[in-house]
Amino acid sequence: MKKRRDFLRLLVGYSESFSIEHRLFNAFSLIIFFSSILLAIINLIIKLPVISVLALLAWGLLMAFCFYMSRKKKAFQMPVLTSAAAMLFIAPVLWIYNGGSTGGSQYFLIFIGILAAIVNNSRLRYYLLLIFILLLSGLISIEYLYPESISYFTSPGQRFISVLLGFNLSALTIVLLFAVFADGYRLEQQRVKQYAQNMEEIAITDGLTGLYNHRFVRQRLEEEISKARRYKRKLSVI
């Protein structure tokens, strides 16, 4: 378990060097990279439109670049904005050429919402959420008004594979991001607890000698006197 946590921290960055939002984006971009390459290969095998394959490959390569900039160069704002712009362009392409609401591309629109949650700028987060809602509403409306614009599946098998992969990869992404968040939260809790212990130690000890100070001795004396009165015991001080 410890080795897996260390490996995860190595991939997404250590909490000493990266904020929790930064680590979440590192994990997000890495997952999208592998998912896009896998889906591009699958789409090619099941003979979906070539443009959907190319869009997924381009998305994967771009996310690899974003991961490099974020993890290696420790940039945050630029990779986030780049990935958001890419998703806003690629999502409609996948929707149109991957079966619309009947295919697996619908699940990848969730990634825009996830990205909006990762962003540490509140205004940008609201903009991304608004764009996400408008984009989803627009794509559904286009499919309803102009169904001929959607490239639907030619066989039930194509749709089954597309939906199966889209759903499972989206669910896996959410689980892994939650794992990164939980790990970061646990580390922060440990850091806060250690800080509180250090502050308590500083408050009750003398900085020069390391012995307990007058405040600590007086506090303990009051506690012992209170216990002696409560339980009617004798008390002596040496």
N, C-alpha and C positions, 0 to 999 in steps of 0.2 A: 504493500500500500504506500509506504514512504517513497519507494523508488518511482512509483507511478506519479505521485505528487511532485517529486523533484523533476521528473521528465516534463510534466505539464508546465511547471514554473519555468523550466528552461526554454520551452517553446514560446510561451506567451509573455515571458519577462518576469523578473523578480519584483516583489512589492516594494523593495527599497529603491528601485530605479523607475518604476512605472506606477501610475495611478491605476485605480481599479477600472476606470473607463478605458484607459489605454490598454490594459491587459485584456479586457473584454473585446476590444477591437482587434487586437492581435489574433485572438482565438477566432473571432468572426471571419476575418480575412483569410485565415489559413483553412478554415472549414469550407468557405465558399470556393476557394481555389480547388481543393480536392473534389468537392461535389460537382463543380462545373465541368472539370475534365472527365469525371466518371459519366456524367449525364451526356456529354458530347459523344463519348464512345458508344453509349447505349443507344442514343438517338440515331447514330450512324448505322448501328447494327439493325435496328428495327425499321430503318429506311424512312425516317421522318425528313421533312424538308431540309435541304442542305443549309439554308440560311439559319435555322435554329441551331445546327451543329456549330457553324462558324460563330454565331453570337455567344454560345456557351464557351467556346475556346477563347474568344476574345475576352470574355468576362473573367475566365479563370486566370489568364495571363495578367490581366490588369490587377486582379486581386493579389496575385503573387508579387507584383511590383509594390502594391500598397502595403503588403505585409513586410517586405524588405525595408521600405521607407519608415514604417512604424516601429518595427522591432530592431532593426540594425541602426538606422539613423535617428531613432527616437523622435521622429516627427509625428504629429497627431492630427492637426487641423487639415493639412493638405491631403493626406491619405483618406481621411473621412469624407471630405468634400468630393474627392475624385471618385471614390466608390459609390457615393450617393448619386452623383451625376451619371455614372455608368449604369447603375441599377434603374434609374428613371428612363434610360434609353433602351436597355436590354429587356426590361420587363414587358413592355408592349410587344416587342418582337417575338418573345417566347409565347406570349398570350395568343397572338395572331397565328403563329405558325406551329403551335403545339396544342391545338384543340380547344383553345379558349377556356371557358369555365368547366369544360368536361375533361380537361387534361390536368397534368401535374404542375403546370406552370403557375396555377393560382396559389399554390402553397409558397412559392418563392416570393410572392408579393409581401409575405409576412416579414421577409428579411429587411424590407424598407422600414417597417415598424420597429424591428429589433435595432436597426442602425440608429433610428431616431432616439431610442431609449438609451443607447450608449453615449450619444453626444453629450458633452458637459456644458454646452451653451444652451440655455433655456430657450432663447429666441429661435435659434437654429432648429432645436428640437420641435418646437411648435410648427415651424415652417415645413419640416420633413413630414410630420404627422398630417398636416393639412394636405400636402402634396400626395401623400399615400392615400388618403381618403378620396381626393379628387381623381387620382389616377385609377384607382379601383372602380369608382363609380363610372368614370368615363369609359373604361374598357367593357364593363358590363353593359352600359348603354349602347355602345357601338355594336356589340355582339347581338343585342336585342333588335336594334334598328336595321343593322346591315349584317345579317348572319352569313351572307355570301362572302364577306371579307375574312372570315375565319377559315383556316385550313384544318378541317376536322380529320380525325383518324380514319384510315381506310379499313381497319379491322379491330375487333374487340381486344385482341392481344396487344396491339399498340397502346390502346388506352389503358389497359390493365397495368402494363409495365410503367407507363408514364406516371400514372396516379400513385402506384405503389412506391416508386422511387422518390417522387416529389414529396409524398407524405412522410415517408420514413426519414429522408434526409432533413426535412424541416424539423421533425420531432427530435432527431439526433442533435441538430444544431442548437435547439433550445436547451436540451439536457446538458450538453457540453458547456454552453455559456453559463448556465446556472451553476455547474460544477466549478467553473473558474470564479464566478462571483462568490460562491460559498467558501471557496478556499481563501480568497482575498479577505472576506469578512472575518473568517476565523483568525487569520494572521493579524488583522487589525485589532481584534479583541484581545489577542495575546499581547500585542504591543501596548495597548492601553492598560491592561492588567499589570504588566511589568513596570510601566511608567508610574502607575499608582503606588505600587509597592516601593519603588525607588523614592518617590516623593514622601511616602510615609516614613521610610527609614531616615531620610534627610531631616524630617521634622522632629524626630525623637532622639537623634544622636548628635553628639558634638563633632563638628567637622574636623577639628584638630586631633582630638584623642580617639574618636570613634566610640567613646563611652556614651551611655544613655544620659540625656540632659535633664535639667531640673523639671522641665515640663512633663517628661515621661515618668520620672520618679513620683511627682506629685499626683499625676493621673492614676498610676498604679496604687499609690497609697490610699487614695479616695475609694478606689474599687475594693481594696482589701478591707478597709474600715466598714464599708457598706455590707460586705459579705459577713464580716464578724458580727455586726449588729443584727443582720437578718437571721443568721443561724445560731446566735448567742454563743459565739466562740471567743476565746481569748486571742489577742493579737499582740505580737511583740515586733519591734523594729530594731535591727542591729546596725 
